């Protein structure tokens, strides 16, 4: 299941570097809004919003390395996250035609006061004029972040 997702990412990166240098436009704004919606849906356990945002073939690679499909992701999204003071840093959005990649650093605190740093990458695809998330991968950051 992860191989097709990795192949998709490789294709996106090889197919579109020339477009990444174009000025921000409507597509970048739309993807940025969806990324913001994703964070709000996570914090509010908004399963309906996630259901609308995620493509049917969605794949999530959790920080633990576990791979989940859309149904498993939605089940987890219904559970209140142990995350307070969540902040995004270093948000990068690249649009490549009908595909887009979003990457960012997320920091937050757990209820026990411990800090968490995670990087995530999301891959979006536009079909029928509508953007959907086909892949998200989270990676726990263990080294200090500048």
DSSP file (Angstrom, degrees, kcal/mol; ACC not computed):
  #  RESIDUE AA STRUCTURE BP1 BP2  ACC     N-H-->O    O-->H-N    N-H-->O    O-->H-N    TCO  KAPPA ALPHA  PHI   PSI    X-CA   Y-CA   Z-CA
    1    1 A X     >        0   0    0      0, 0.0     4,-0.8     0, 0.0     3,-0.1   0.000 360.0 360.0 360.0 -34.7    0.0    0.0    0.0
    2    2 A X  H  >  +     0   0    0      1,-0.2     4,-2.4     2,-0.2     5,-0.2   0.801 360.0  68.7 -77.2 -28.1    2.9    2.4    0.7
    3    3 A X  H  > S+     0   0    0      1,-0.2     4,-2.5     2,-0.2     5,-0.2   0.922  98.4  48.5 -59.4 -46.8    4.7    1.7   -2.5
    4    4 A X  H  > S+     0   0    0      1,-0.2     4,-2.2     2,-0.2    -1,-0.2   0.890 112.0  51.0 -61.2 -35.3    2.1    3.4   -4.8
    5    5 A X  H  X S+     0   0    0     -4,-0.8     4,-2.2     2,-0.2    -2,-0.2   0.920 110.7  47.2 -67.1 -42.6    2.1    6.4   -2.5
    6    6 A X  H  X S+     0   0    0     -4,-2.4     4,-2.4     1,-0.2    -1,-0.2   0.885 111.2  51.9 -66.3 -37.4    5.9    6.7   -2.6
    7    7 A X  H  X S+     0   0    0     -4,-2.5     4,-2.5    -5,-0.2    -1,-0.2   0.900 108.5  51.7 -64.1 -39.6    5.8    6.3   -6.4
    8    8 A X  H  X S+     0   0    0     -4,-2.2     4,-2.5     2,-0.2    -2,-0.2   0.923 110.0  48.4 -62.3 -44.8    3.2    9.1   -6.6
    9    9 A X  H  X S+     0   0    0     -4,-2.2     4,-2.5     2,-0.2     5,-0.2   0.929 111.4  49.9 -61.5 -45.1    5.4   11.4   -4.5
   10   10 A X  H  X S+     0   0    0     -4,-2.4     4,-2.3     1,-0.2     5,-0.2   0.917 111.1  49.5 -60.4 -43.5    8.5   10.6   -6.7
   11   11 A X  H  X S+     0   0    0     -4,-2.5     4,-2.5     1,-0.2    -1,-0.2   0.918 110.8  49.9 -60.5 -44.2    6.4   11.3   -9.8
   12   12 A X  H  X S+     0   0    0     -4,-2.5     4,-1.3     1,-0.2    -2,-0.2   0.914 112.4  46.8 -61.7 -43.0    5.2   14.6   -8.4
   13   13 A X  H  < S+     0   0    0     -4,-2.5     4,-0.4     1,-0.2    -1,-0.2   0.864 117.1  43.0 -70.0 -34.9    8.7   15.7   -7.5
   14   14 A X  H  < S+     0   0    0     -4,-2.3     3,-0.2    -5,-0.2    -1,-0.2   0.821 114.7  50.4 -77.8 -31.0   10.2   14.7  -10.8
   15   15 A X  H  < S+     0   0    0     -4,-2.5    -2,-0.2    -5,-0.2    -1,-0.2   0.708 114.8  33.5 -83.1 -20.7    7.3   16.2  -12.9
   16   16 A X    >X  +     0   0    0     -4,-1.3     4,-1.2    -5,-0.2     3,-1.0   0.322  61.9 117.5-129.6  17.4    7.0   19.6  -11.6
   17   17 A X  H 3> S+     0   0    0     -4,-0.4     4,-0.6     1,-0.3     3,-0.3   0.844  82.3  58.4 -56.3 -33.5   10.0   21.6  -10.4
   18   18 A X  H >4 S+     0   0    0      1,-0.2     3,-0.6     2,-0.2    -1,-0.3   0.864 105.9  49.2 -64.7 -34.1    9.6   24.3  -13.0
   19   19 A X  H X4 S+     0   0    0     -3,-1.0     3,-1.7     1,-0.2    -1,-0.2   0.765  95.3  72.2 -75.6 -24.4    6.1   25.1  -11.8
   20   20 A X  H 3< S+     0   0    0     -4,-1.2    -1,-0.2    -3,-0.3    -2,-0.2   0.783  92.4  57.6 -62.8 -25.5    7.2   25.3   -8.1
   21   21 A X  T << S+     0   0    0     -4,-0.6    -1,-0.3    -3,-0.6    -2,-0.2   0.572  82.4 108.9 -82.8  -8.5    8.9   28.6   -8.9
   22   22 A X  S <  S-     0   0    0     -3,-1.7    73,-0.1    73,-0.2     3,-0.1  -0.309  82.5 -92.1 -66.2 152.5    5.8   30.3  -10.2
   23   23 A X        -     0   0    0      1,-0.1    -1,-0.1     0, 0.0    -2,-0.0  -0.230  53.1 -84.9 -62.6 155.3    4.2   33.0   -8.0
   24   24 A X        +     0   0    0     -3,-0.1     2,-0.2     1,-0.1    -1,-0.1  -0.302  61.4 166.6 -59.5 142.7    1.5   31.9   -5.5
   25   25 A X     >  -     0   0    0     -3,-0.1     4,-2.2     0, 0.0     5,-0.2  -0.623  51.8 -61.9-140.4-161.0   -1.9   31.8   -7.0
   26   26 A X  H  > S+     0   0    0      1,-0.2     4,-2.5     2,-0.2     5,-0.2   0.867 127.6  53.9 -62.3 -38.3   -5.4   30.6   -6.5
   27   27 A X  H  > S+     0   0    0      2,-0.2     4,-2.5     1,-0.2     5,-0.2   0.932 109.0  47.8 -64.1 -44.7   -4.4   26.9   -6.3
   28   28 A X  H  > S+     0   0    0      1,-0.2     4,-2.6     2,-0.2    -1,-0.2   0.910 112.3  50.2 -62.5 -40.7   -1.8   27.6   -3.6
   29   29 A X  H  X S+     0   0    0     -4,-2.2     4,-2.3     2,-0.2    -1,-0.2   0.903 110.4  49.8 -63.0 -41.3   -4.4   29.6   -1.6
   30   30 A X  H  X S+     0   0    0     -4,-2.5     4,-2.1     2,-0.2    -2,-0.2   0.915 113.2  45.7 -64.1 -43.2   -6.9   26.8   -1.9
   31   31 A X  H  X S+     0   0    0     -4,-2.5     4,-2.4     2,-0.2    -2,-0.2   0.890 111.0  53.2 -68.6 -38.8   -4.4   24.2   -0.7
   32   32 A X  H  X S+     0   0    0     -4,-2.6     4,-2.3    -5,-0.2    -2,-0.2   0.917 108.9  50.0 -60.6 -42.7   -3.3   26.5    2.1
   33   33 A X  H  X S+     0   0    0     -4,-2.3     4,-2.6     1,-0.2    -2,-0.2   0.906 110.4  49.6 -62.8 -41.9   -7.0   26.8    3.2
   34   34 A X  H  X S+     0   0    0     -4,-2.1     4,-2.4     2,-0.2    -1,-0.2   0.885 108.9  52.5 -64.6 -37.7   -7.4   23.0    3.1
   35   35 A X  H  X S+     0   0    0     -4,-2.4     4,-1.8     2,-0.2    -2,-0.2   0.921 110.8  47.1 -63.3 -42.8   -4.2   22.6    5.2
   36   36 A X  H  X S+     0   0    0     -4,-2.3     4,-2.4     1,-0.2    -2,-0.2   0.908 111.4  51.6 -62.8 -41.6   -5.6   25.0    7.8
   37   37 A X  H  X S+     0   0    0     -4,-2.6     4,-2.9     1,-0.2    -2,-0.2   0.882 106.0  56.0 -61.0 -38.8   -9.0   23.1    7.7
   38   38 A X  H  X S+     0   0    0     -4,-2.4     4,-2.2     2,-0.2    -1,-0.2   0.924 108.5  46.3 -59.4 -46.1   -7.0   19.9    8.3
   39   39 A X  H  X S+     0   0    0     -4,-1.8     4,-2.4     2,-0.2    -2,-0.2   0.927 113.8  48.1 -64.5 -45.0   -5.5   21.3   11.5
   40   40 A X  H  X S+     0   0    0     -4,-2.4     4,-2.0     1,-0.2    -2,-0.2   0.907 111.1  50.8 -62.0 -41.1   -8.8   22.6   12.7
   41   41 A X  H  X>S+     0   0    0     -4,-2.9     5,-2.1     2,-0.2     4,-0.7   0.888 109.8  51.3 -63.5 -38.9  -10.5   19.3   12.0
   42   42 A X  H ><5S+     0   0    0     -4,-2.2     3,-0.8    -5,-0.2    39,-0.4   0.946 112.5  44.6 -61.6 -49.1   -7.8   17.5   13.9
   43   43 A X  H 3<5S+     0   0    0     -4,-2.4    -1,-0.2     1,-0.2    -2,-0.2   0.811 120.9  39.2 -68.4 -30.1   -8.2   19.7   17.0
   44   44 A X  H 3<5S-     0   0    0     -4,-2.0    -1,-0.2    -5,-0.2    -2,-0.2   0.343 105.2-121.8-102.8   6.6  -12.0   19.6   16.9
   45   45 A X  T <<5 +     0   0    0     -3,-0.8     2,-1.7    -4,-0.7    -3,-0.2   0.885  45.2 174.2  55.6  41.8  -12.3   15.9   16.0
   46   46 A X     >< +     0   0    0     -5,-2.1     4,-2.0     1,-0.2    -1,-0.2  -0.585   8.9 170.3 -85.2  81.7  -14.3   16.9   12.9
   47   47 A X  H  > S+     0   0    0     -2,-1.7     4,-2.9     1,-0.2    -1,-0.2   0.862  74.3  57.6 -62.4 -38.1  -14.7   13.5   11.2
   48   48 A X  H  > S+     0   0    0      2,-0.2     4,-1.7     1,-0.2    -1,-0.2   0.910 107.2  47.8 -61.0 -41.9  -17.2   14.9    8.7
   49   49 A X  H  > S+     0   0    0      2,-0.2     4,-1.8     1,-0.2    -1,-0.2   0.926 112.6  48.5 -65.5 -43.8  -14.7   17.5    7.5
   50   50 A X  H  X S+     0   0    0     -4,-2.0     4,-2.6     1,-0.2    -2,-0.2   0.926 107.2  56.1 -60.2 -44.1  -12.0   14.9    7.2
   51   51 A X  H  < S+     0   0    0     -4,-2.9    -1,-0.2     1,-0.2    -2,-0.2   0.886 110.9  44.9 -55.6 -40.1  -14.3   12.6    5.3
   52   52 A X  H  < S+     0   0    0     -4,-1.7    -1,-0.2    -5,-0.2    -2,-0.2   0.818 116.1  46.2 -73.5 -31.3  -14.8   15.4    2.7
   53   53 A X  H  < S+     0   0    0     -4,-1.8    80,-2.6    -5,-0.1     2,-0.3   0.807  97.4  79.4 -82.9 -31.2  -11.1   16.3    2.5
   54   54 A X  E  < S-a  133   0A   0     -4,-2.6    80,-0.2    78,-0.2    70,-0.0  -0.623  78.3-126.0 -87.5 134.1   -9.6   12.8    2.1
   55   55 A X  E >   -     0   0A   0     78,-2.8     3,-1.9    -2,-0.3    15,-0.1  -0.355  28.5-111.3 -66.9 155.8   -9.7   10.9   -1.2
   56   56 A X  E 3  S+     0   0A   0      1,-0.3    14,-0.4    14,-0.1    -1,-0.1   0.839 120.0  50.0 -59.5 -32.8  -11.2    7.5   -1.1
   57   57 A X  E 3  S+     0   0A   0     12,-0.1    -1,-0.3    13,-0.1    -2,-0.1   0.170  84.2 152.6 -92.5  18.8   -7.7    5.9   -1.7
   58   58 A X  E <   -     0   0A   0     -3,-1.9    12,-0.6    75,-0.1     2,-0.4  -0.113  25.9-165.2 -50.5 140.9   -6.1    8.0    1.1
   59   59 A X  E     -aB 135  69A   0     75,-1.7    77,-1.9    10,-0.2     2,-0.5  -1.000   2.6-165.7-129.5 132.5   -3.1    6.5    2.9
   60   60 A X  E     -aB 136  68A   0      8,-2.8     8,-3.0    -2,-0.4     2,-0.7  -0.977   6.6-160.4-117.6 131.0   -1.7    7.8    6.2
   61   61 A X  E     -aB 137  67A   0     75,-2.9    77,-2.7    -2,-0.5     6,-0.2  -0.936  21.3-147.5-109.4 110.3    1.7    6.9    7.4
   62   62 A X    >   -     0   0    0      4,-2.9     3,-2.1    -2,-0.7    -2,-0.0  -0.238  26.9-105.3 -74.9 163.4    1.8    7.5   11.2
   63   63 A X  T 3  S+     0   0    0      1,-0.3    77,-0.3     2,-0.1    -1,-0.1   0.767 122.5  59.8 -59.6 -25.3    4.8    8.7   13.1
   64   64 A X  T 3  S-     0   0    0      2,-0.1    -1,-0.3    75,-0.1     3,-0.1   0.622 121.0-109.4 -75.9 -12.9    5.0    5.1   14.5
   65   65 A X  S <  S+     0   0    0     -3,-2.1    -2,-0.1     1,-0.4     2,-0.1   0.268  73.8 139.0  98.5  -9.7    5.4    3.8   10.9
   66   66 A X        -     0   0    0     -5,-0.1    -4,-2.9     1,-0.1     2,-0.5  -0.409  46.5-138.9 -68.0 144.7    1.9    2.2   10.9
   67   67 A X  E     -B   61   0A   0     -6,-0.2     2,-0.3    -3,-0.1    -6,-0.2  -0.915  21.8-174.5-108.4 130.1    0.0    2.7    7.7
   68   68 A X  E     -B   60   0A   0     -8,-3.0    -8,-2.8    -2,-0.5     2,-0.1  -0.921  14.4-141.6-124.6 150.2   -3.8    3.5    7.8
   69   69 A X  E  >  -B   59   0A   0     -2,-0.3     4,-2.6   -10,-0.2     5,-0.2  -0.341  44.0 -84.8 -94.9-175.3   -6.4    3.8    5.2
   70   70 A X  H  > S+     0   0    0    -12,-0.6     4,-2.7   -14,-0.4     5,-0.2   0.912 127.2  50.0 -59.8 -45.9   -9.2    6.4    5.2
   71   71 A X  H  > S+     0   0    0      1,-0.2     4,-1.9     2,-0.2    -1,-0.2   0.914 113.3  45.9 -61.8 -43.5  -11.6    4.4    7.4
   72   72 A X  H  > S+     0   0    0      2,-0.2     4,-2.0     1,-0.2    -1,-0.2   0.896 112.6  51.2 -66.3 -39.7   -8.9    3.8   10.0
   73   73 A X  H  X S+     0   0    0     -4,-2.6     4,-2.6     1,-0.2    -2,-0.2   0.933 109.1  50.2 -62.2 -46.1   -7.8    7.4    9.9
   74   74 A X  H  X S+     0   0    0     -4,-2.7     4,-1.0     1,-0.2    -1,-0.2   0.875 108.3  53.3 -62.2 -37.7  -11.4    8.6   10.4
   75   75 A X  H  < S+     0   0    0     -4,-1.9     3,-0.4     1,-0.2     4,-0.3   0.909 112.8  43.9 -62.9 -41.4  -11.8    6.3   13.4
   76   76 A X  H >< S+     0   0    0     -4,-2.0     3,-1.6     1,-0.2    -2,-0.2   0.862 106.8  60.7 -70.6 -35.2   -8.7    7.8   15.0
   77   77 A X  H 3< S+     0   0    0     -4,-2.6    -1,-0.2     1,-0.3    -2,-0.2   0.735  94.2  64.9 -65.4 -22.0   -9.8   11.3   14.1
   78   78 A X  T 3< S+     0   0    0     -4,-1.0     2,-0.4    -3,-0.4    -1,-0.3   0.651  86.4  87.9 -74.9 -14.7  -12.9   10.9   16.2
   79   79 A X  S <  S-     0   0    0     -3,-1.6   -34,-0.1    -4,-0.3     2,-0.1  -0.718  92.0-106.9 -90.6 133.4  -10.7   10.6   19.3
   80   80 A X        -     0   0    0     -2,-0.4     2,-0.1     1,-0.1   -37,-0.1  -0.345  39.2-124.4 -57.4 126.6   -9.8   13.8   21.2
   81   81 A X        -     0   0    0    -39,-0.4     2,-1.5   -38,-0.2    -1,-0.1  -0.462   6.6-128.9 -75.8 147.7   -6.1   14.5   20.5
   82   82 A X  S    S+     0   0    0     -2,-0.1     2,-0.4     2,-0.0    -1,-0.1  -0.585  70.1 120.8 -89.3  70.3   -3.7   15.0   23.4
   83   83 A X        +     0   0    0     -2,-1.5     2,-0.3    27,-0.1    27,-0.2  -0.970  33.9 172.7-144.7 122.0   -2.5   18.3   21.9
   84   84 A X  E     +C  109   0A   0     25,-2.6    25,-2.8    -2,-0.4    -2,-0.0  -0.925  68.5  16.8-124.9 153.7   -2.5   21.8   23.4
   85   85 A X  E    S-     0   0A   0     -2,-0.3     2,-0.3    23,-0.2    -1,-0.2   0.897  80.3-171.4  54.3  45.7   -0.9   24.9   22.0
   86   86 A X  E     +     0   0A   0     -3,-0.2     2,-0.4    22,-0.1    22,-0.2  -0.509   6.2 179.5 -72.7 131.9   -0.5   23.4   18.6
   87   87 A X  E     -C  107   0A   0     20,-2.7    20,-2.4    -2,-0.3     2,-0.4  -0.989  21.0-142.7-136.1 143.5    1.6   25.5   16.2
   88   88 A X  E     +C  106   0A   0     -2,-0.4     2,-0.3    18,-0.2    18,-0.2  -0.864  22.8 176.6-102.9 140.0    2.7   25.1   12.6
   89   89 A X  E     +C  105   0A   0     16,-2.8    16,-2.9    -2,-0.4    -2,-0.0  -0.940  58.4  19.2-134.8 159.1    6.1   26.3   11.5
   90   90 A X  E    S-     0   0A   0     -2,-0.3     2,-0.3    14,-0.2    -1,-0.1   0.840  73.7-174.4  54.3  39.7    8.1   26.2    8.2
   91   91 A X  E     -     0   0A   0     13,-0.1     2,-0.4    -3,-0.1    13,-0.2  -0.531   1.8-174.1 -71.0 126.5    4.9   25.6    6.1
   92   92 A X  E     -C  103   0A   0     11,-3.0    11,-2.4    -2,-0.3     2,-0.4  -0.989   5.8-173.5-124.1 129.1    5.9   24.9    2.5
   93   93 A X  E     -C  102   0A   0     -2,-0.4     2,-0.4     9,-0.2     9,-0.2  -0.990   2.9-179.6-125.6 126.3    3.3   24.6   -0.3
   94   94 A X  E     -C  101   0A   0      7,-2.6     7,-2.6    -2,-0.4     2,-0.5  -0.992  10.6-158.4-126.4 126.2    4.2   23.5   -3.8
   95   95 A X  E     -C  100   0A   0     -2,-0.4     2,-0.4     5,-0.2     5,-0.3  -0.902   9.2-177.4-106.4 130.9    1.6   23.2   -6.6
   96   96 A X  E >   -C   99   0A   0      3,-3.8     3,-1.0    -2,-0.5     2,-0.5  -0.737  59.7 -76.9-126.4  78.7    2.4   21.1   -9.6
   97   97 A X  T 3  S-     0   0    0     -2,-0.4    -1,-0.1     1,-0.3   -81,-0.0  -0.527 118.2  -2.2  68.0-115.4   -0.6   21.4  -11.9
   98   98 A X  T 3  S+     0   0    0     -2,-0.5    28,-3.2    -3,-0.1     2,-0.3   0.142 129.5  69.9 -95.8  18.9   -3.3   19.1  -10.5
   99   99 A X  E <   -CD  96 125A   0     -3,-1.0    -3,-3.8    26,-0.2     2,-0.3  -0.951  58.4-175.8-131.6 152.9   -1.0   18.0   -7.6
  100  100 A X  E     -CD  95 124A   0     24,-2.2    24,-3.1    -2,-0.3     2,-0.4  -0.995  12.9-151.6-148.4 150.2    0.3   19.7   -4.6
  101  101 A X  E     -CD  94 123A   0     -7,-2.6    -7,-2.6    -2,-0.3     2,-0.4  -0.986  10.2-169.9-123.6 133.2    2.7   18.9   -1.7
  102  102 A X  E     +CD  93 122A   0     20,-2.5    20,-3.0    -2,-0.4     2,-0.3  -0.982   7.6 176.8-121.5 134.3    2.4   20.5    1.7
  103  103 A X  E     +CD  92 121A   0    -11,-2.4   -11,-3.0    -2,-0.4     2,-0.3  -0.990   8.9 152.8-135.7 146.2    5.1   20.1    4.4
  104  104 A X  E     - D   0 120A   0     16,-1.8    16,-2.3    -2,-0.3     2,-0.5  -0.988  40.8-114.3-162.1 163.8    5.4   21.7    7.9
  105  105 A X  E     -CD  89 119A   0    -16,-2.9   -16,-2.8    -2,-0.3     2,-0.5  -0.927  30.6-161.1-103.2 131.8    6.7   21.3   11.4
  106  106 A X  E     -CD  88 118A   0     12,-3.5    12,-2.6    -2,-0.5     2,-0.4  -0.955   8.0-175.5-115.3 131.2    4.1   20.9   14.1
  107  107 A X  E     +CD  87 117A   0    -20,-2.4   -20,-2.7    -2,-0.5     2,-0.3  -0.969  15.2 147.0-123.1 144.8    4.8   21.6   17.7
  108  108 A X  E     - D   0 116A   0      8,-1.9     8,-2.8    -2,-0.4     2,-0.4  -0.970  38.3-113.8-161.6 171.6    2.4   21.0   20.6
  109  109 A X  E     -CD  84 115A   0    -25,-2.8   -25,-2.6    -2,-0.3     6,-0.2  -0.920  22.5-137.1-115.4 141.0    2.2   20.0   24.3
  110  110 A X    >   -     0   0    0      4,-2.7     3,-2.3    -2,-0.4   -27,-0.1  -0.441  36.2 -99.0 -85.0 167.8    0.6   16.9   25.7
  111  111 A X  T 3  S+     0   0    0      1,-0.3    -1,-0.1    -2,-0.1   -28,-0.1   0.808 124.8  59.0 -58.6 -30.4   -1.5   17.0   28.9
  112  112 A X  T 3  S-     0   0    0      2,-0.1    -1,-0.3     1,-0.1     3,-0.1   0.463 121.0-108.7 -79.6   0.7    1.5   15.8   30.9
  113  113 A X  S <  S+     0   0    0     -3,-2.3    -2,-0.1     1,-0.3     2,-0.1   0.303  72.7 138.8  92.8  -8.9    3.4   18.9   29.7
  114  114 A X        -     0   0    0     -5,-0.1    -4,-2.7     1,-0.1    -1,-0.3  -0.436  50.1-125.1 -73.0 144.7    5.8   17.1   27.4
  115  115 A X  E     -D  109   0A   0     -6,-0.2     2,-0.4    -2,-0.1    -6,-0.2  -0.640  21.0-161.9 -90.2 146.4    6.6   18.7   24.1
  116  116 A X  E     -D  108   0A   0     -8,-2.8    -8,-1.9    -2,-0.3     2,-0.4  -0.986   5.8-170.1-128.2 137.7    6.1   17.0   20.8
  117  117 A X  E     +D  107   0A   0     -2,-0.4    24,-2.9    24,-0.4     2,-0.4  -0.998  13.8 169.7-126.7 128.1    7.6   18.0   17.4
  118  118 A X  E     -DE 106 140A   0    -12,-2.6   -12,-3.5    -2,-0.4     2,-0.4  -0.999  22.2-149.5-137.8 138.2    6.4   16.3   14.2
  119  119 A X  E     -DE 105 139A   0     20,-2.9    20,-3.0    -2,-0.4     2,-0.4  -0.868  20.7-170.2-101.1 143.2    7.0   17.0   10.6
  120  120 A X  E     -DE 104 138A   0    -16,-2.3   -16,-1.8    -2,-0.4     2,-0.4  -0.973  14.7-162.3-133.4 153.1    4.3   16.1    8.1
  121  121 A X  E     -DE 103 137A   0     16,-2.1    16,-2.5    -2,-0.4     2,-0.4  -1.000  10.7-169.1-130.0 130.7    4.0   15.9    4.4
  122  122 A X  E     -DE 102 136A   0    -20,-3.0   -20,-2.5    -2,-0.4     2,-0.5  -0.951   9.4-152.4-120.7 141.3    0.6   15.9    2.6
  123  123 A X  E     -DE 101 135A   0     12,-2.9    11,-2.8    -2,-0.4    12,-1.3  -0.964  14.1-167.9-114.3 125.5    0.0   15.1   -1.0
  124  124 A X  E     -DE 100 133A   0    -24,-3.1   -24,-2.2    -2,-0.5     2,-0.4  -0.854   4.2-166.6-111.1 146.0   -3.1   16.7   -2.6
  125  125 A X  E     -DE  99 132A   0      7,-2.5     7,-1.9    -2,-0.3     2,-0.6  -0.998  14.9-138.9-131.6 137.2   -4.6   15.8   -6.0
  126  126 A X  E     + E   0 131A   0    -28,-3.2     2,-0.4    -2,-0.4     5,-0.2  -0.850  26.0 172.0 -98.4 126.0   -7.2   17.9   -7.9
  127  127 A X  E >   - E   0 130A   0      3,-2.7     3,-1.8    -2,-0.6    -2,-0.0  -0.999  69.8  -4.7-132.5 130.3  -10.0   15.9   -9.6
  128  128 A X  T 3  S-     0   0    0     -2,-0.4    -1,-0.1     1,-0.3     3,-0.1   0.834 131.0 -56.4  58.3  32.7  -13.1   17.5  -11.1
  129  129 A X  T 3  S+     0   0    0      1,-0.2     2,-0.4   -31,-0.0    -1,-0.3   0.490 117.3 109.0  80.5   3.1  -11.9   20.9   -9.9
  130  130 A X  E <   - E   0 127A   0     -3,-1.8    -3,-2.7    -5,-0.0     2,-0.3  -0.949  62.6-135.6-119.8 131.4  -11.8   19.7   -6.2
  131  131 A X  E     + E   0 126A   0     -2,-0.4     2,-0.3    -5,-0.2    -5,-0.2  -0.617  26.5 177.5 -81.7 140.7   -8.6   19.1   -4.2
  132  132 A X  E     - E   0 125A   0     -7,-1.9    -7,-2.5    -2,-0.3     2,-0.5  -0.984  31.2-115.1-140.6 152.5   -8.4   16.0   -2.0
  133  133 A X  E     +aE  54 124A   0    -80,-2.6   -78,-2.8    -2,-0.3    -9,-0.2  -0.767  30.8 171.7 -89.5 124.4   -5.7   14.6    0.2
  134  134 A X  E     +     0   0A   0    -11,-2.8   -75,-1.7    -2,-0.5     2,-0.3   0.665  66.2  15.7-103.5 -22.5   -4.3   11.3   -1.0
  135  135 A X  E     -aE  59 123A   0    -12,-1.3   -12,-2.9   -77,-0.2     2,-0.4  -0.980  52.3-179.6-154.9 138.0   -1.4   10.8    1.4
  136  136 A X  E     -aE  60 122A   0    -77,-1.9   -75,-2.9    -2,-0.3     2,-0.4  -0.997   8.1-172.0-133.5 136.0   -0.1   12.2    4.7
  137  137 A X  E     -aE  61 121A   0    -16,-2.5   -16,-2.1    -2,-0.4     2,-0.4  -0.996   4.8-162.3-128.8 130.3    3.1   11.1    6.4
  138  138 A X  E     - E   0 120A   0    -77,-2.7     2,-0.4    -2,-0.4   -18,-0.2  -0.890   4.1-170.7-109.3 139.5    4.1   12.2    9.9
  139  139 A X  E     - E   0 119A   0    -20,-3.0   -20,-2.9    -2,-0.4     2,-0.2  -0.986  22.1-129.6-131.3 121.5    7.6   11.9   11.2
  140  140 A X  E     - E   0 118A   0     -2,-0.4     2,-0.6   -77,-0.3   -22,-0.3  -0.508  21.1-137.0 -70.3 134.9    8.5   12.5   14.8
  141  141 A X        +     0   0    0    -24,-2.9   -24,-0.4    -2,-0.2     4,-0.1  -0.834  31.1 166.6 -96.5 121.3   11.3   14.9   15.2
  142  142 A X        +     0   0    0     -2,-0.6     2,-0.2     2,-0.1    -1,-0.2   0.664  55.1  77.6-106.4 -22.4   13.8   13.8   17.9
  143  143 A X  S    S-     0   0    0      1,-0.1    -2,-0.0     0, 0.0     0, 0.0  -0.520  97.8 -85.2 -85.0 156.3   16.7   16.2   17.1
  144  144 A X        -     0   0    0     -2,-0.2     2,-0.5     1,-0.1    -1,-0.1  -0.287  41.5-136.9 -57.9 144.1   16.6   19.8   18.2
  145  145 A X              0   0    0      1,-0.1    -1,-0.1    -4,-0.1    -4,-0.0  -0.898 360.0 360.0-106.1 133.1   14.8   22.1   15.8
  146  146 A X              0   0    0     -2,-0.5    -1,-0.1     0, 0.0    -2,-0.1   0.491 360.0 360.0 -69.3 360.0   16.3   25.5   15.0
